[in-house]
């Protein structure tokens, strides 16, 4: 890959990742450990997925490349790997139980309920060097595998 192509890819990933960042500008990231306090089942389901280990999958030199960091972390290296807030938005303003119990209030406070368009605009797209296609329905069940056993009951 030429330096020019690498630069363009970096710019492309930066632009894609600025879109959610702008939406999160007024919210603060709290990290998956805080989410786990109320969402233990979801956390444990996520913890055994590839999303939970995306940061460790990177080589040392890749941890400094924007085109890698933007998809393999949550809010940059501050929160390594693809944690809850990478898909659901920075949680500082929707983490309170009174807000989380009301979907409308949670969304108004920054909760994102990701859909296929959101996921493919952020990371799961041909701009990634490792892109192999993306099936949103299958991906949801991989990231939240507790939903598979619930659906089979």
C-alpha positions as a Python dict, from the first residue, in 0.01 Angstrom:
ca = {
    (1, 'X'): (0, 0, 0),
    (2, 'X'): (136, 341, -91),
    (3, 'X'): (184, 616, 166),
    (4, 'X'): (-82, 821, -17),
    (5, 'X'): (-336, 536, 9),
    (6, 'X'): (-251, 488, 376),
    (7, 'X'): (-299, 862, 435),
    (8, 'X'): (-635, 860, 256),
    (9, 'X'): (-748, 558, 456),
    (10, 'X'): (-648, 733, 777),
    (11, 'X'): (-844, 1041, 677),
    (12, 'X'): (-1144, 826, 585),
    (13, 'X'): (-1140, 648, 920),
    (14, 'X'): (-1098, 979, 1101),
    (15, 'X'): (-1401, 1129, 928),
    (16, 'X'): (-1611, 820, 1000),
    (17, 'X'): (-1510, 827, 1364),
    (18, 'X'): (-1567, 1200, 1402),
    (19, 'X'): (-1934, 1154, 1333),
    (20, 'X'): (-2003, 956, 1653),
    (21, 'X'): (-1749, 1163, 1845),
    (22, 'X'): (-1949, 1476, 1768),
    (23, 'X'): (-2261, 1306, 1903),
    (24, 'X'): (-2067, 1215, 2219),
    (25, 'X'): (-1911, 1558, 2266),
    (26, 'X'): (-2137, 1641, 2559),
    (27, 'X'): (-2110, 1298, 2721),
    (28, 'X'): (-1826, 1127, 2907),
    (29, 'X'): (-1717, 766, 2867),
    (30, 'X'): (-1743, 556, 3181),
    (31, 'X'): (-1604, 218, 3065),
    (32, 'X'): (-1744, -134, 3052),
    (33, 'X'): (-1668, -204, 3418),
    (34, 'X'): (-1924, 60, 3517),
    (35, 'X'): (-2179, -84, 3271),
    (36, 'X'): (-2125, -425, 3430),
    (37, 'X'): (-2261, -302, 3763),
    (38, 'X'): (-2617, -315, 3621),
    (39, 'X'): (-2571, -518, 3305),
    (40, 'X'): (-2378, -823, 3431),
    (41, 'X'): (-2535, -1070, 3185),
    (42, 'X'): (-2460, -843, 2888),
    (43, 'X'): (-2108, -775, 3015),
    (44, 'X'): (-2027, -1144, 3063),
    (45, 'X'): (-2168, -1220, 2719),
    (46, 'X'): (-1956, -944, 2562),
    (47, 'X'): (-1642, -1036, 2759),
    (48, 'X'): (-1594, -1361, 2567),
    (49, 'X'): (-1631, -1202, 2222),
    (50, 'X'): (-1381, -1067, 1972),
    (51, 'X'): (-1499, -714, 2056),
    (52, 'X'): (-1365, -754, 2408),
    (53, 'X'): (-1020, -839, 2275),
    (54, 'X'): (-980, -615, 1971),
    (55, 'X'): (-705, -409, 2136),
    (56, 'X'): (-489, -710, 2220),
    (57, 'X'): (-527, -831, 1860),
    (58, 'X'): (-334, -526, 1738),
    (59, 'X'): (42, -534, 1691),
    (60, 'X'): (241, -268, 1878),
    (61, 'X'): (285, -49, 1569),
    (62, 'X'): (-89, -72, 1488),
    (63, 'X'): (-177, 80, 1828),
    (64, 'X'): (-48, 414, 1700),
    (65, 'X'): (-235, 412, 1366),
    (66, 'X'): (-564, 602, 1360),
    (67, 'X'): (-710, 358, 1107),
    (68, 'X'): (-656, 74, 1358),
    (69, 'X'): (-724, 252, 1687),
    (70, 'X'): (-1050, 403, 1564),
    (71, 'X'): (-1211, 58, 1531),
    (72, 'X'): (-1016, -143, 1789),
    (73, 'X'): (-1085, 81, 2087),
    (74, 'X'): (-1352, 290, 2254),
    (75, 'X'): (-1263, 658, 2266),
    (76, 'X'): (-907, 585, 2158),
    (77, 'X'): (-654, 401, 2372),
    (78, 'X'): (-821, 545, 2683),
    (79, 'X'): (-1065, 252, 2671),
    (80, 'X'): (-898, -38, 2490),
    (81, 'X'): (-1108, -279, 2280),
    (82, 'X'): (-1463, -235, 2158),
    (83, 'X'): (-1644, -177, 2485),
    (84, 'X'): (-2016, -112, 2541),
    (85, 'X'): (-1991, 259, 2469),
    (86, 'X'): (-1824, 210, 2130),
    (87, 'X'): (-2165, 102, 2005),
    (88, 'X'): (-2403, 248, 2263),
    (89, 'X'): (-2252, 594, 2314),
    (90, 'X'): (-2071, 752, 2609),
    (91, 'X'): (-2272, 658, 2917),
    (92, 'X'): (-2217, 931, 3172),
    (93, 'X'): (-2558, 1087, 3118),
    (94, 'X'): (-2770, 776, 3073),
    (95, 'X'): (-2612, 547, 3335),
    (96, 'X'): (-2848, 642, 3618),
    (97, 'X'): (-3109, 375, 3687),
    (98, 'X'): (-3397, 623, 3665),
    (99, 'X'): (-3283, 715, 3313),
    (100, 'X'): (-3197, 361, 3197),
    (101, 'X'): (-3544, 237, 3295),
    (102, 'X'): (-3697, 481, 3047),
    (103, 'X'): (-3577, 416, 2690),
    (104, 'X'): (-3680, 763, 2569),
    (105, 'X'): (-3490, 936, 2850),
    (106, 'X'): (-3187, 714, 2793),
    (107, 'X'): (-3179, 794, 2421),
    (108, 'X'): (-3222, 1164, 2496),
    (109, 'X'): (-2927, 1134, 2736),
    (110, 'X'): (-2700, 982, 2469),
    (111, 'X'): (-2782, 610, 2453),
    (112, 'X'): (-2737, 476, 2101),
    (113, 'X'): (-2928, 169, 1989),
    (114, 'X'): (-2701, 70, 1702),
    (115, 'X'): (-2846, -57, 1378),
    (116, 'X'): (-2677, -189, 1068),
    (117, 'X'): (-2629, 158, 919),
    (118, 'X'): (-2458, 279, 1237),
    (119, 'X'): (-2224, -23, 1256),
    (120, 'X'): (-2126, -7, 892),
    (121, 'X'): (-2063, 367, 907),
    (122, 'X'): (-1834, 327, 1205),
    (123, 'X'): (-1619, 16, 1160),
    (124, 'X'): (-1770, -277, 974),
    (125, 'X'): (-1707, -158, 618),
    (126, 'X'): (-1469, -207, 325),
    (127, 'X'): (-1237, 69, 453),
    (128, 'X'): (-1104, -185, 701),
    (129, 'X'): (-811, -391, 575),
    (130, 'X'): (-966, -698, 739),
    (131, 'X'): (-1325, -649, 618),
    (132, 'X'): (-1489, -976, 516),
    (133, 'X'): (-1848, -863, 480),
    (134, 'X'): (-2096, -784, 756),
    (135, 'X'): (-2420, -948, 863),
    (136, 'X'): (-2576, -728, 1129),
    (137, 'X'): (-2820, -986, 1266),
    (138, 'X'): (-2547, -1248, 1304),
    (139, 'X'): (-2309, -990, 1454),
    (140, 'X'): (-2558, -888, 1724),
    (141, 'X'): (-2586, -1249, 1835),
    (142, 'X'): (-2207, -1283, 1844),
    (143, 'X'): (-2160, -970, 2053),
    (144, 'X'): (-2457, -1043, 2278),
    (145, 'X'): (-2459, -1423, 2274),
    (146, 'X'): (-2691, -1428, 2577),
    (147, 'X'): (-2967, -1337, 2327),
    (148, 'X'): (-2910, -1667, 2142),
    (149, 'X'): (-2999, -1877, 2446),
    (150, 'X'): (-3293, -1648, 2530),
    (151, 'X'): (-3429, -1685, 2176),
    (152, 'X'): (-3405, -2065, 2190),
    (153, 'X'): (-3619, -2091, 2503),
}
